[in-house]
Amino acid sequence: MKFLKSVKDEMKQVTWPTGQEISKYTSTVIVTVLLFGVFFAVVDFGIVEIMDLIMSI
């Protein structure tokens, strides 16, 4: 029971993000994931093309 009381006391001290902050952070994560996805797709395409060029020689 002492542990649960400590957890409750700690949770009262937590600063929770506002709805606007959550939206901002979520959109930042989505944009970052999309940019990384495009980057790795371009790199993958480039590597495949280079490997095809090397293999055709």
C-alpha positions as CSV (number, residue, x, y, z in Angstrom):
1,M,0.0,0.0,0.0
2,K,2.9,2.4,0.7
3,F,4.2,1.8,-2.8
4,L,0.8,2.7,-4.3
5,K,0.6,5.8,-2.2
6,S,4.1,6.8,-3.4
7,V,3.0,6.3,-7.0
8,K,-0.1,8.4,-6.5
9,D,2.0,11.2,-5.0
10,E,4.4,11.1,-7.9
11,M,1.6,11.2,-10.5
12,K,0.3,14.4,-8.9
13,Q,3.7,16.0,-9.6
14,V,3.7,15.1,-13.3
15,T,3.2,17.9,-15.8
16,W,0.9,16.6,-18.4
17,P,1.0,18.1,-21.9
18,T,-2.0,20.1,-23.2
19,G,-4.1,19.0,-26.1
20,Q,-2.4,21.6,-28.3
21,E,1.1,20.3,-27.3
22,I,0.0,16.7,-28.1
23,S,-1.2,17.7,-31.5
24,K,2.1,19.6,-32.2
25,Y,4.2,16.6,-31.1
26,T,2.1,14.1,-33.0
27,S,2.4,16.1,-36.2
28,T,6.1,16.5,-35.7
29,V,6.5,12.7,-35.3
30,I,4.4,12.0,-38.4
31,V,6.3,14.5,-40.6
32,T,9.6,13.1,-39.4
33,V,8.6,9.5,-40.1
34,L,7.5,10.4,-43.6
35,L,10.7,12.3,-44.3
36,F,12.8,9.4,-43.1
37,G,10.6,7.0,-45.2
38,V,11.1,9.1,-48.3
39,F,14.9,9.4,-47.6
40,F,15.4,5.6,-47.2
41,A,13.2,4.8,-50.2
42,V,15.4,7.1,-52.4
43,V,18.6,5.6,-50.9
44,D,17.3,2.1,-51.5
45,F,16.3,2.9,-55.1
46,G,19.8,4.4,-55.7
47,I,21.5,1.3,-54.3
48,V,19.4,-1.0,-56.5
49,E,20.1,1.1,-59.6
50,I,23.9,1.1,-58.8
51,M,23.8,-2.7,-58.2
52,D,21.9,-3.3,-61.5
53,L,24.5,-1.1,-63.3
54,I,27.4,-3.0,-61.8
55,M,25.8,-6.4,-62.6
56,S,25.1,-5.5,-66.2
57,I,28.8,-4.7,-66.9
